[in-house]
Amino acid sequence: MKKFLIYFFMTAAALVMIYPLLWLIGASFKSNEEIFSSPWFIPKSIDLSVYVKAWQTVTGRSMGHYFLNTFKIIIPKTVFAVISSTLVAYGFARFDFPFKRLFYALFMGTMFMPAIVTVMPSYLMWSRLGILDTYIPLTLPALFAAEGTFVFMLIQFFKGIPKEFDEAARIDGCNCIQLLIYILVPCIRPVIVSISVFTFLWTMNDFLNPLIMISSVEKYPLSLILRLSADSTGNGYEQNRIIAVSVIGLIPSVAIFAAAQKKFISGITAGGLSG
Amino acid sequence: MKKRIYHNPVGVGKYTGLMLIIPFILGFLLFTLYPFISSFILGMTDYDSIREPVFSGLDNYASMLKSREFRNAAWVTIKYTVILVPLKLTVSLAAALLLNMKLKFMGVYRTIFYIPSILGSNLAIVIMWQFLFTSDGLVNQLFGLAGVEPIGWYGNSNGAMAIIILLRLWEFGSAMIIFLNALRDIPREYYEAANVDGCGKIRSFFVITVPLLKNVIFLNLILQLISAMQEFNAPYMITGGGPMKSTYTVGMLIYDEMFRYHNAGYANAVSWTLFMLITAAVILLFALTGRHKEERV
């Protein structure tokens, strides 16, 4: 009986959590009238032409173009983030050096630094360097371990790897970098997956940075195209088209999450984001 | 002065670690320290982001304090944070406690609860949320089925605030995962021992779970506080700050001043003030919970 109550409650909660997403998918096939009259998510009929229209977007270029733009940001960013965070975490976790405590304190401090303070001066800096409206402001910071959370996850993970591994490798003649590449990196693969997935999802979600840094429409990433579509078709007609654009915009994130789900969650779990 | 001894493996110099963290050091200088200082300096200038900034002392801060718009935005942001953060922590902890029970299908529930926070700030979700609360949107339709009068969510200030709070509350999954990981680390024997000693479920929650989760509760509290106080996306896209500026957060005010009215000096002064507010809140929390020591590597 108690179990039943728990399941009942959990299922009800799960429905609340997931129903908006189901509704979103269903609504993309509905007419305006049906969207605003029936709360049931399954549409009366399925007509894929709305997706064809949505794929064309309002700018004259297809969604494919904007997907490509987004990947032009995501791919370098992921590579940069993985390499730089691994090096920095390795340094903090395995070595002792001058001012280590100071740097660690600074590092913890940057993790809690509100982005809103740094975003404007960064904008002005990029503007003075004349590289606004390129993807450099969006990708380059990742080369400098900009995401403290990743370093933190990696440090926790490195600490869980016995130092005897290091010693054994050293006796076999590995230097610090070889040790990292051949011994430690294979051990931290789950965290690397987590970092890549997080970078992917956060970049897909990022709105403020592209909004500020990117001004020409042909360079827009997906998030800005979503906003453009919502703004230009939002007034009363073709609601299903904006909804279809949103669904398309969510597909990559959902796909990546589904594909990496198991490794990804084990990465966060074992990586001790639990502090 | 005592000479420091560096504990490194044989053959590794004291600078090896320093070399490895060079990306962090450069990143810190370029993307944290420089913006931080330049924000402080620009906050004391009259600057339209085109002509050279002119030093104006504390003028920006003075006009900020006098401005009704800023006071309103500060009040909105604080109200939003104070309502959202405790709600979100309670819900995520409750969900984590339920998921931590050894029952079947908990993995499925965990994934479902986690998904909204993963998609969370994706603009598609924000657009979806906007649709859910229109006058004949899904929420009001469901209210209709339940016989409740539909609510004009966007028309009144509490309704508009509720839309944004509900969106962020719906995304409790990331906090939940942090709690869940911490709960897993608590040995079951503790509860069994407490049970043998005649300690009930509720009591063992307060004497075992809460003390052991102290660190994580604190971590979540800080993380949520920082992100709530910077809220920008949701009000910008969903309510546009309205009605009557009742969801106009400090984050929106900064954006508008900087990119719409080109008052870069003033915008920087406000963002510095927001930073100080967040820092003050974090320090207050540290003081209240009696933590003064940082974790060491």
Interface residues (C-beta under 8 A of the other chain):
Chain A: K3 I6 Y7 F9 M10 A13 A14 M17 I18 P20 L21 W23 L24 A27 I35 F36 S37 S38 P39 S84 L87 V88 Y90 G91 F92 A93 R94 F95 D96 F97 P98 F99 K100 R101 F103 Y104 A105 L106 F107 M108 T110 F112 M113 P114 A115 I116 V117 T118 V119 M120 P121 S122 Y123 L124 M125 S127 P141 L143 F144 A145 A146 V151 I155 D166 E167 R170 C176 L201 M204 N205 D206 F207 L208 I212 L222 S223 L226 R227 A230 Q239 I242 I243 V245 S246 V247 G249 L250 S253 V254 F257 Q261 I265 I268 T269 G272 L273 S274 G275
Chain B: R4 Y6 H7 N8 P9 V10 G11 V12 K14 Y15 T16 G17 L18 M19 L20 I21 P23 F24 I25 L26 G27 F28 L30 F31 T32 Y34 P35 F36 S38 S39 L42 S49 A95 L98 M101 L103 F105 V108 Y109 R110 T111 I112 F113 Y114 I115 P116 I118 L119 G120 S121 N122 L123 A124 I125 I127 M128 W129 Q130 F131 L132 T134 D136 G137 L138 Q141 L142 L145 W170 I177 I178 N181 A182 R184 D185 N215 V216 L219 I222 I226 M229 Q230 F232 N233 M237 G251 I254 Y255 M258 F259 A264 A267 N268 S271 W272 L274 F275 I278 V282 E294 E295 R296 V297
